[in-house]
Amino acid sequence: MIRARKHTILLSTAAMLSAYASFTYAQTAYPAKPVQVIVGFPAGGSVDVMARNYIAVLSAQLGQQFIVVNRDGASGTIAFAALANAKPDGYTIGAGPTTPITNAPHLMKGIKYNLDSFEYVCQVFENVFTIGVPQDSPLRSIQDLIAAARANPGKLSYAHSGIGTVPHLAIASFALRVGIQVNAVAYRGEAPLLPDLIAGRVDFGGPAVSSVAGRSQLRALGVFADYRHPAFPDVPTFAELGIPTLPPGLNGLYAPKGTPVDVLQTLERGCEAVTQSETFRAAAQKLHQPVVFLDRAAFAKRAAEDYRIKAELIKTLNISAQ
């Protein structure tokens, strides 16, 4: 009789512990503490500003503090190396463009991660680039540029923000597609090239829409996207012109490989809510960045396709990894 009673007490205690464990789990559902968000570019730059805008809205959506930490350098690869080695628990994630994953491994030696080192949580927006010219340039259209380049092989020069960057590869791909020879002039980022482009020291360049919009000294001839940009509704896309080109800069959220599915789903839902938020949409519009949401599966597929395309193009251009 005493043994039976003791057994009953033990069972009751076990049931209570189980219920308490379930209650504790419910109370500590992700995110239960602040989340660190690694951004691989300098504070105050366009990547950082956009990331801080959507991370602030994500923080409000999920009711927890998301802290942006800048780990800039080496074209964003320092940050992604840190992310790849972070504990896959959802409390260290990354924000920014895909280029450190899709471009850098083909251009830089010694990178310690690869395409499969990450979970692709969501795409948030696209950084669209243009072919831009000085306002007083005689080139009034992409057709004018092609005609001038064909009439003067190797004479026209263009500015880009660094070897292997989206604008460099987009213009190089365009030149290959239409069969023209133009001279590339590399700069260390976009800011240094703009004065030379405005002054006409180069014939054209590949600035982002955000750098051309609002500048009376520059004019966009075409945009590297499959949709017209709201900042330039009268400027054609290369898709419209029948010239296949590379996708724009893809920007979103990432997590280390192996992050639990329920955590990824929470971040993905939060991310979608961010892209529907009027607060974030207003900020993105002000910065001329089109909001384009992709879920986990679609973002991962697009990143993989971009990786493949960049590998083939960089090989065709005979660019060696440094």
C-alpha positions in Angstrom: 0.0 0.0 0.0 2.8 2.4 1.0 4.7 1.4 -2.2 1.7 2.1 -4.4 1.3 5.5 -2.8 5.0 6.3 -3.3 4.7 5.3 -7.0 1.7 7.6 -7.4 3.6 10.5 -5.9 6.5 9.9 -8.2 4.2 9.8 -11.2 2.5 13.1 -10.1 5.9 14.7 -9.7 7.0 13.6 -13.2 3.8 14.9 -14.7 4.3 18.3 -12.9 7.9 18.5 -14.2 6.8 17.7 -17.7 4.1 20.4 -17.6 6.7 22.9 -16.2 9.1 22.0 -18.9 6.4 22.6 -21.6 5.5 25.9 -19.9 9.2 27.0 -19.8 9.6 26.2 -23.5 6.6 28.2 -24.4 7.9 31.1 -22.3 11.3 30.9 -24.0 10.2 30.5 -27.6 12.5 32.2 -30.1 13.7 34.9 -29.8 14.1 34.8 -26.0 17.1 37.1 -25.9 18.8 39.8 -28.1 19.9 38.7 -31.5 23.2 39.8 -33.1 23.0 40.8 -36.7 26.4 40.9 -38.6 26.6 43.4 -41.4 29.8 43.1 -43.5 30.0 46.7 -44.7 30.8 50.0 -43.0 28.4 51.8 -40.7 26.7 54.6 -42.6 27.0 53.0 -46.1 24.1 52.1 -48.2 24.1 48.4 -47.2 24.3 49.3 -43.5 21.6 51.9 -43.7 19.1 49.6 -45.4 20.0 46.7 -43.1 19.4 48.9 -40.0 16.0 50.0 -41.4 14.7 46.5 -41.9 16.3 45.1 -38.8 14.6 47.8 -36.7 11.2 46.8 -38.1 12.0 43.1 -37.6 12.9 43.8 -34.0 9.5 45.4 -33.5 7.7 42.5 -35.3 9.3 39.8 -33.2 9.4 41.7 -29.9 13.1 41.3 -29.2 16.2 43.5 -29.6 18.2 42.8 -32.8 21.6 44.4 -32.5 23.5 45.3 -35.7 27.3 44.7 -35.5 29.5 45.9 -38.4 32.3 43.5 -39.4 33.4 45.2 -42.5 36.4 44.4 -44.7 37.4 42.2 -47.6 34.3 42.8 -49.6 32.0 41.4 -46.9 33.8 38.1 -46.6 35.0 38.7 -43.0 31.4 39.0 -41.9 30.2 35.9 -43.7 33.2 33.9 -42.4 32.1 34.9 -38.9 28.5 34.0 -39.6 29.5 30.6 -41.1 31.3 29.8 -37.8 28.6 31.1 -35.5 26.5 28.8 -33.3 23.4 27.9 -35.4 20.9 28.8 -32.7 19.3 31.9 -34.4 21.1 34.4 -32.1 23.7 35.3 -34.6 22.4 36.1 -38.1 23.6 38.1 -41.1 22.2 40.9 -43.2 23.4 42.2 -46.6 24.0 41.3 -50.2 24.7 37.9 -51.6 27.9 39.0 -53.3 30.3 37.7 -50.6 28.7 34.3 -51.2 28.0 34.3 -55.0 30.9 36.5 -56.3 33.8 36.5 -53.8 34.6 32.7 -53.8 35.4 33.0 -57.5 37.6 36.0 -57.0 39.4 35.6 -53.7 41.6 32.7 -52.4 41.4 31.3 -48.9 37.7 31.9 -48.3 36.6 29.4 -45.5 32.9 29.1 -46.5 30.9 28.2 -49.5 27.4 28.4 -50.9 26.2 25.6 -48.6 27.5 27.2 -45.4 24.3 29.2 -44.8 20.6 29.2 -44.5 19.0 31.7 -46.8 16.2 33.2 -44.6 14.7 35.7 -47.0 15.4 38.3 -49.7 14.3 41.8 -48.6 15.2 44.2 -51.4 17.2 44.5 -54.6 20.0 47.1 -55.2 19.5 48.0 -58.9 22.4 49.3 -61.0 22.4 51.4 -64.2 24.4 52.3 -67.1 24.8 56.0 -66.5 26.5 58.9 -68.4 27.2 62.6 -67.7 24.2 64.8 -68.4 25.9 66.4 -71.4 27.0 63.1 -73.0 26.1 62.7 -76.7 25.0 59.1 -75.7 21.3 59.3 -75.3 20.4 55.6 -75.3 21.8 52.1 -75.0 21.6 51.9 -78.8 23.7 55.0 -79.1 26.3 53.5 -76.7 26.4 50.2 -78.7 26.8 52.1 -82.0 29.6 54.3 -80.6 31.5 51.4 -79.2 31.2 49.4 -82.5 32.4 52.4 -84.4 35.4 52.9 -82.0 36.4 49.5 -80.7 38.3 49.7 -77.4 38.0 53.5 -77.2 35.1 53.9 -74.8 35.8 53.6 -71.1 33.5 52.8 -68.2 33.9 53.1 -64.5 32.9 50.4 -62.0 33.2 50.1 -58.2 35.7 47.2 -58.2 36.7 44.0 -60.0 34.0 41.4 -59.5 31.3 43.7 -58.2 27.8 43.6 -59.5 28.2 46.7 -61.8 31.5 45.4 -63.2 30.1 42.0 -64.1 26.8 43.4 -65.3 28.5 45.7 -67.8 31.1 43.1 -68.8 28.3 40.7 -69.5 26.4 43.3 -71.4 29.5 44.0 -73.6 29.9 40.3 -74.3 26.2 39.9 -75.2 26.2 42.8 -77.8 29.7 42.2 -79.0 31.5 45.4 -78.1 34.9 46.2 -76.7 35.1 48.8 -73.9 37.8 49.6 -71.4 37.0 49.0 -67.7 38.3 51.4 -65.1 38.2 50.0 -61.6 37.6 52.2 -58.5 37.6 51.4 -54.8 33.8 51.7 -54.4 31.2 53.8 -55.9 31.9 57.1 -54.2 35.3 57.7 -55.8 34.0 57.0 -59.4 31.1 59.5 -59.3 33.2 62.7 -59.7 35.1 61.2 -62.7 31.8 60.0 -64.3 30.1 63.4 -63.8 33.2 65.2 -65.2 33.2 63.0 -68.3 36.7 61.5 -67.6 35.1 58.2 -68.4 32.4 57.7 -71.0 29.9 55.8 -68.9 29.7 53.9 -65.7 27.7 51.5 -63.5 26.4 53.4 -60.6 23.5 52.2 -58.5 20.1 53.8 -59.0 20.4 55.4 -55.6 23.5 57.3 -56.8 21.9 58.5 -60.0 18.5 59.5 -58.7 18.4 63.1 -57.7 21.7 64.0 -59.4 21.1 66.4 -62.2 24.7 65.8 -63.4 24.0 62.1 -64.4 21.6 60.4 -66.7 20.6 56.7 -66.7 20.4 55.0 -70.1 19.3 51.6 -68.9 18.7 49.6 -65.7 20.0 46.1 -64.9 16.7 44.6 -63.8 13.6 42.9 -65.3 11.3 45.7 -64.2 11.4 49.5 -64.6 12.6 51.3 -61.6 10.2 53.7 -59.9 12.9 56.4 -59.8 13.3 56.2 -63.6 10.0 55.1 -65.1 11.0 56.3 -68.6 14.4 54.4 -68.6 14.2 51.0 -70.2 15.4 47.7 -68.7 17.9 45.6 -70.5 15.3 42.9 -70.5 13.0 45.2 -72.5 15.9 45.9 -74.9 16.3 42.1 -75.5 19.7 42.0 -73.9 20.0 39.3 -71.2 21.9 40.5 -68.2 22.8 39.6 -64.6 20.3 40.1 -61.7 20.6 43.2 -59.5 22.2 43.1 -56.1 20.2 40.7 -54.0 19.9 41.6 -50.3 18.5 39.7 -47.4 18.9 37.7 -44.2 21.1 34.7 -43.6 21.8 32.2 -40.7 24.5 29.6 -40.1 23.9 26.2 -41.7 22.0 24.0 -39.3 19.9 26.7 -37.6 16.6 25.0 -36.4 13.7 25.1 -38.8 11.3 26.6 -36.3 13.8 29.5 -35.8 14.1 30.0 -39.6 10.4 30.0 -40.0 10.0 32.6 -37.3 12.6 34.8 -39.0 11.1 34.2 -42.4 7.6 35.2 -41.2 9.1 38.3 -39.6 11.0 39.2 -42.7 7.8 39.0 -44.8 6.0 41.2 -42.4 8.9 43.7 -42.6 8.6 43.9 -46.4 4.8 44.6 -46.0 5.5 47.3 -43.4 4.7 50.9 -44.5 7.6 52.1 -42.3 10.2 50.0 -44.1 8.6 50.6 -47.5 8.8 54.3 -47.0 12.5 54.1 -46.0 13.3 51.9 -48.9 11.5 54.2 -51.3 13.5 57.2 -50.0 16.7 55.3 -50.6 15.5 54.1 -54.1 15.7 50.4 -53.2 12.9 48.2 -54.6 11.4 46.0 -51.9 11.3 42.4 -53.3 10.5 39.6 -50.9 11.5 36.0 -51.5 10.9 33.2 -49.0 13.6 30.8 -47.9 13.3 28.3 -50.8 13.1 31.0 -53.5 16.0 33.0 -52.0 18.2 29.9 -51.7 17.4 28.9 -55.3 18.1 32.4 -56.6 21.4 32.6 -54.7 22.5 29.2 -56.1 21.7 30.3 -59.7 23.5 33.6 -59.2 26.6 31.6 -57.9 26.6 29.4 -61.0 26.2 32.4 -63.4 29.0 34.3 -61.7 31.3 31.4 -61.8 30.8 30.9 -65.6 31.1 34.7 -66.3 34.3 35.2 -64.2 35.9 32.2 -66.0 34.9 33.6 -69.4 36.4 37.0 -68.5 39.6 35.2 -67.4 39.6 36.9 -64.0 41.9 35.0 -61.7 41.3 34.6 -58.0 43.7 36.7 -55.9 
